Amino acid sequence: MHHRTPGAGGNPLRRDADRSRARLRATFMLACLLAVICGVAVGRSAWTDASRAAAEIARHRSPVTAVTVGSTTYRAGSGPGTRPVPVAPATWRDTSHRVHTETVPVPAATRNGATVRLWIDGKGNATTAPPGTADIAVNAISLGIGASAGIALAAGAVVYVRQRVVDARSGRAWESEWESVEPRWSGRLRPGQGGADD
């Protein structure tokens, strides 16, 4: 059987297809290792960039204490299916001691005259808090996992397609070899073969 490789010290039953499958498995393992390395690199880069951006944002924002000057109402959420956001009018002084009054998000059931903590921008207007360490970490981990998964899935798809090709070739080789071996092995004659033909 010409697809067997009886090399020195090798398994005489090991076929070219078996070696191809072993190479494909090794390739996939290497691709998974590469995926992990790339995922760590992407996550680390995302962490560094987001931390730098958060530090820059934090330089232009500051926390203040505001006092509500009205009752709590609810504003529609940012998108369909999101919960309404409790808001109330509040007043505060910015870093230049100017008075500002805006409707800002507050905890539910906040009463008139209650104090709330909020963040303001360089002009003293209410804004969101700068991204925290937890938000940065979640984003970096998500990007790293996404990169790893993308590389692993792409490698898996390529290996899967190549494996199917190897399996198809192996099946055809087996059929061809079996056609030449089966008549002798089973003792049946092929069409056109006389009793004296061996």
Secondary structure, 3 states (H helix, E strand, C coil): CCCECCCCCCCCCCEHHHHHHHHHHHHHHHHHHHHHHHHHHHHHHHHHHHHHHHHHHHHCCEEEEEEECCCCEEECCCCCCCCCEEEEEEEEECCCCCEEEEEEECCCCCCCCCEEEEEECCCCCEECCCCCHHHHHHHHHHHHHHHHHHHHHHHHHHHHHHHHHHHHHHHHHHHHHHHHHHHHHHCCCCCCCCCCCC
